[in-house]
Amino acid sequence: MPVEERIAVDVETAAEMLGISRGALYPLVMAGDVPSFKVGRRRLVLVEALRSWAANQVDADGTPSPLPRR
């Protein structure tokens, strides 16, 4: 199934969708900055929540907010 049709993806796929590494996204997911949930041993991110989170990373003047350093 194409990623565009999925309602949830794993962290690695979510990172690919954002154009960043899994290692850059995983701490944000684990800190709760990017909403996620577990199914068994898998951590999944709702595609809609990922898009909403990404959209909120832009400041009011339209410039991207820096990703938090952990």
N, C-alpha and C positions, 0 to 999 in steps of 0.2 A: 504494500500500500504506500503510495507516495506520502512523504512527510506532510505535504499541504493538506491531506485528507485526515490525518491523525488528530485526535483531540489531546493526546498526551504523548510525550517522547521521553527517552532516557536522557540523562545529563549530557552524555557525549553528543547526541544528536542536537540537543538544545544549544550546546556550545557551537556546533557547526552552523546552526541557523543564525547565530549571532556573529559568526566569523571570529570567534575567540577559541582558545584552547579549553579542553575539559578542565585542566588544572586551574585556569583562571575563573571558570564558572563554579566549580564544585564548592569552594569556600563560601561563595555568595549563597548558594543553595543551602548549605549546611547551617549558615548563620540565619537563615530565614529571610534574607533580603530578596531572593527569588523564590516565590512560592513553589512547593513541591510536596509530594506525598509518596508513601511507600506501598508497594504491592509485593508481598513476600520479601525477597531480598533486593528488589529493584527499586530505585528512586526514580520517580517520574515527575515531569514538569508539564502542566497544562499549557498547550500552545497559546491559548488565549491569554493566560496569565503571563507567559513569557513576553508576548507582544506588548501587553499593557505595561509590564515592568520596563521593557526597553524604551517605550515611548515616554515614560516618566523620567528617564535618565537625561532628558534634554532640559536645560535651564529655560527660564521664562524668555530669555533673549534669543533662544534658538541654538545656543552653543551646547555641545555635549558636556555632561557632567563627568568628571573623572571617576573611574571605578575606585571604590574604596580599597585601600591597601590593608592587607591582613598580615 
